[in-house]
Amino acid sequence: MKKNLLFMHGGAPTAVINASLYGSYREAKKNASVGRILAAAGGTGGLLHGSVLDLTDISERDLGLLATTPGSAIGTGRDHLEPEDYLRLREILRELDVSYVVMTGGNGTMDTCRRLADACEGHGIVVCGVPKTMDNDLSLTDHSPGYGSAARYLAGSVKEVAQDVRGLAIHVVIIEAFGRDAGWIAAASALARDSDGDAPDMILLPEVPFDEARFLEHVGNLYERKGGVVVVAGEGLRYADGTSIVEPVFQVGRSVYFGDVCAHLSQLVIKKLGIKARSEKPGILGRASEKWASEVDRDEAVVCGEVAVRAALEGRNGWMSIIRRVSDDPYRSKIEPVEITAEILKARCLPPQFIDRDSFDVTEEFLRWARPLVGPDLGEYVSFLPQRS
């Protein structure tokens, strides 16, 4: 007897979340025991409202496009669930005759996955997860699908901005990077450098308490030497007491929306130093860019989807696929299923050995870790101006 399978996405989209869906779908189609392939349109909230897509017979053309389409092709959401909602979800799944559920998402979604798996235990429904978070703060895996592409976008964009600032070295440019609790994306901007003196000139990480006086002093010194300064700042910057350097403007559940960190920092530079400054906030451009997507990121996203489906079909309720690093150079990884535990809710921050606190920078150890995920060829440019460092 064939059994139906349902996919769900949770949290923010990434450049490769659909690549995981592609891998999951392809793996499900290979298994003769799988009947209809369904998807919750808009995540758990969509499923609670009966919004279900039937993907069983999508065309080969659309399947091929899915692997390289950014965003979520089945929709996603950030819905807060109460205990009774899990019981309702279980009943909806039973009404749809679904035996397997595969959820793709980050910390919150994997916690939801674990709770739904518990609710479905003993009811003939197996729930498994696929990691996804551009912030890279999921704890059970070396890195998460979505990160490499977001990091590549930022590193490539900073490298391009650096050429602009070098050609018109009259201001300080502050670029804000995603990362509510962790500075993984901001840190990756260091890969924009080809030689000493290249931008970014400063990297501000949420893991390092923000010191306004020290920040302004360093910016002022850089400006005197270079004329043009490029600063990359994580959106989660906080003071030593843990408060954000900007006021939160909106909050829904775990999601807190702060004001523009880059705008705040640029205003500090203007008002306190009297230096022209501008702020840039790529925002969702960085997670929606297919053109800057990392090949390693996409390939691993596909396999993470495949492994999660295999785990579900094997009856591993409450498991998820993770990436284990085997080596840096040459880069090799192993993707395998593990049981979801409460550890996933702990934000995975940059470890101390990746941070150079004295220089507002990251270490060579971080660059060795990140380089294979971001990939090569961020652009090669020429300037006839002398390098000012």
N, C-alpha and C positions, 0 to 999 in steps of 0.2 A: 504494500500500500504506500503510495507516494504521500509525502508530507510537505506542507507549505512552509516557506521561509520568508521572513520579513526583515527589511533593512530600515534603520533609523539613523539620522544624523543629529548631533547635539552641539551647541555652542557655535562659535564663529566659524565661517568657512575658511578654507585655505586654498592655495593654488593646486593642491594635490589630493584634497579630500575625495574628489570624484575618481581619482586614480585608485584609491582604496576600494571604492564602490565597484569600479571596473574589475579589479582583482577578485573581489567577493562574488560578483555576479558570474564571472567566468568560471570560478571554482564551483559554484552552485550548479551551473548548467552542465558541468561534467558529470555530476552525480545523478544516477538514474533514480535514486530514492526521493529526489526533490521534485515536488509538484509545481504549484504556482509560486512565482517569485513576486513578492509584494514590497511596497515601501510606504512608510508613514510620511505623508506630505507635510513637512514642517515639524518633524520630530515628535516627541511625546505629546505635546499639545495638540498637534494635528491628529494623532492617533486617538486621543481622548475625544476629539470632535468628529471622528469617523472619516477623516480625510486620508484615504488610502489609494495608492497608485498600483496598477498591475503592470509589472515590467517583464512579465514572462516572455513575451514575444517581441521585444525591441529588436530593431534591425541591426545587422552587422555594421552598417555605416554609423548608426547612432552609438553603438557600443564602442567603435573605434574612436569616435569623437569624445566620448566620455572620459577617456584616459587623459586627455589634454585640455579639458574644460575646467576653468577655475570656478570658484563658488560651489554651491551645492545644487546638483541637478534634481534632488528630491526635496529640497528645502531643509531648513534646520530651525532650531529654536532655543530659547533659554528659559524654559518653563520650570517654575518651582512646583514640586510635587509634595502633597501630603501623604501620610501613610495609606489612607483610603484610596488614593489615586493609583497606587500600585496594584491593589486588588481589582480596581476597575480596568486597568490595563490588561491584567491577566484574563479577565472575562472577555474583553474585546478580542484578545488574541485567540481565545478558545472559540469565540463566535466565527472568527475568520479561518478556523481550522489551521492555525499556525503552530508548528512544532519547534521552529528554530527562529531566533531573533539575533540579529547582528547589529550592534550599536557602535557608531564611530564618533569619537569625541575626546575631550580632555579630562581634567580632574573631576569636574562635576558630573560629566556624562558617564565616566567610568564608575563613579559612586552610584549613580542612577542604575547603571547596568548591574552592579552587584546587588542592589536592593531589589530590582525587578527579578533577578535570578533567584533570590531568596523567596520572593512571593510566588514564583512559578515552580519552585521545587516540589516534586511529587505530583505535578499536574500535567506532565507530559510536554512541557515546554522548556527548551534549553536556551539560555541567553549568554551570548559571548560579546566581547568588545574588540574594537580596533582603535589603537592610540591615534590621536590627532590633536596637536596644538602647536601653533606657530610660536607661542611664547616659550616652548620647550621646558615647561615646569612640571611635567608629569614624572613622578618619582620612580616608577618601576622599570624604566627603559633608558638606554644610553642616550637616546634622543628620540624625538617624536616626528612622524611625518607632518610636513607643513613648515617645520623650522628651517630646514636647509634652503627652501625656496625664499622664505621671507628674509633670511640672512643674506642670501645671494642678491636679492633686490636691493637691500640697504647698502651692502658693500659696493655693488656696482654703481648705485646712485651717488653715493658719497664720492666715489672716484670721479664721476662726471662733474659733480658740484665743485670738487677741488680744482678742476681745470678752469672753471668759471672764476673762482675766487683768486686763483693764481694770476689770471689775466687782468683782473680788476681788483687789486689787493687794497681795498679801502674800507673794509668792514668785517664784522664778525657774523658768521652764519651759524645758527644753532638749529640742528636737525633733531626732531623728536622721533624716538623709536618705540614700538610696541614693547610691552613687558610690564605688567601691573606689579608683579612681585619679584621678577627676576630679569637680569640684564643680558640674557643670551643674545638677543637680536642686536642690541646696541653694541655689545662686545664684538660681534662679527664685522662691524664697520672697519675694524683694524686691518682686515684683509684687503682693503682698498689700497693699502700702501705698497709701493714697489721698492722704495728706498727710504733712508733716513730723511726726515723733514717733510715727508708726504703727509697729507691729511688722511684721517682726522687728527687734529692737534690735541684734542682732549676727548676722553670718553667718560661720561658720568653714568655710573651704574647704581641701581636701586640698592645693591648690596653694601654700598659705601655711603654712610651718612653724609648728607649734603652740608657743606660748610660754606656759607655765602662769602665770607671774607676771603677765604682761601681760594675759592673759585674766581672771584673778581681779581685778586692779585695775579693769579696764573694767567687769566685772559689778558690782563694789561701787559704783562711781560711778553706774552706771545705776540701781541699786536705791535709792540715796539720793535720787535725783531723782524716780524714777517709782513706786517701791514694788513694781511688778510688771514683770518683765523676760521677754522671749521671745527665746531664742537658737536658731538653726538650725545644726546641725553635720553636716558630711559624715561618713559612716562611715569614710572613709579618712584621717582626720587622722593626721599624723605629726610627729615632732620634726624638728629641723634635720638630724639624722644619718640620717633616712630611716626610722627605726623607728616602728612604730605606737604610739599613745598607750595602746593596750590590747593585751594578749597575744592572738595568734591562738589560736583554740580548736580549729580543724579545717581541714584542707586536702586537696583532691582536685584533682590536676592544677593548672590555672591558678587554680582557685577557692579563695580563702582566706577563711575565716569567722572574723571577729574577735569579741571580746566586745562588749558594748553600750557604744558610745562615749558615748551620752547618759547612761547610768547612771554611768559613770566621771566625767563632767563634773559631774553633779549632786552626786555625793559630794564632789568637790573643793569645790564651793560651800558645802555644808553643813559640812564639816570645817574648811576653811580660813577661811571668812568668817562662819560661824555664821548663815547665812541659809537659810530653808526653801527647798528646791528639789525639783523632780520631773522625771522623764525620761519622754519619750514616743517610741515607736519604731513608726511606722506600718508599716514593713516592707512585706510583700507587699500590704497593703491599697492602697498607692500604685500598684502596677502592675496590680492586678486590678479597679480601679474603673471600671466602664462609665459610671456616672452622672457622673463628673468628666472623662470622655474629651474630648479636644480635637477639634473638627470638622476643623480643618486637618490634624491628625495622622492622623485616620482617612482622610480623602480622599487624602492623599499616600501612605499605606500601601497603599491600593487600587491607585493608579497604579504604585507601585513593583513590585507583584506583576504587573501587566499588562506592564510594560516588560521585566521579567526573562523572562517567558514568550516574548515576541516575540523577545528576543535569542537564547533557546535555539532557537526554531524557525528562526531565521536562521543557525544553526550557529556562534554565537559562544561557543565553549567557553572556560570560565574567565572569564566576564564577570559583572558585577553591575549592578543599577540603583543610581543615586545621585541625590541632590537637589542641584541648583544653585540658589542664591538669585539672583533677578533684581533684586528691589527690596524694601525694607523697608516703605515706605508710599507707595502701596498695596502690600501684600505680594504678591509673585509669585514662583513658582519654576518650574524646568524639571527634569523627571525624564528621565534618559537613561542608557544603558548605558556602562560603562567596563570596561576589562580589570582584573582583580584582580591587585594586586601585593603585594609583601611589606610595603608601607607600612601595610596594614590592621592589622598587629600592634602598631603604635605607638599607645599610648594618646593620644587627643586631649584635651588638657587646656584649661582656660580660658586664653586668651591674656592677657598682662599688661594690655592696654588694657581688659579687662573687670573687673579687680580693683582695688578701693580698699583697699589694705593698711592704710593708716593708720586707717581708720574701721571695720574689720571688716565690709566691705560690698562691693557691686559698683558699677560705674559706670553712668552714663546710656547709654553705648554698648552695654553688655550688655542693658539694658532694652529698647532699640530693637530689638536682635537677637531677643530672646526673646519680646517681647510678642505678635507675630502668631502664634507657634507655640502659645502657651498659650491665646490667645483672650480675648474680653471677658467681662463679666458674671460676676465672681467673688463677687458678692453685694454688696448695699448695706445697711448697718446704721446704727442710730442709738444715740447715747449722750447722756445729759444731764449727764454728768460732765465736768469740765474736763480738757482734754488736758494731761498732764504729760510734758514732754519734756526 
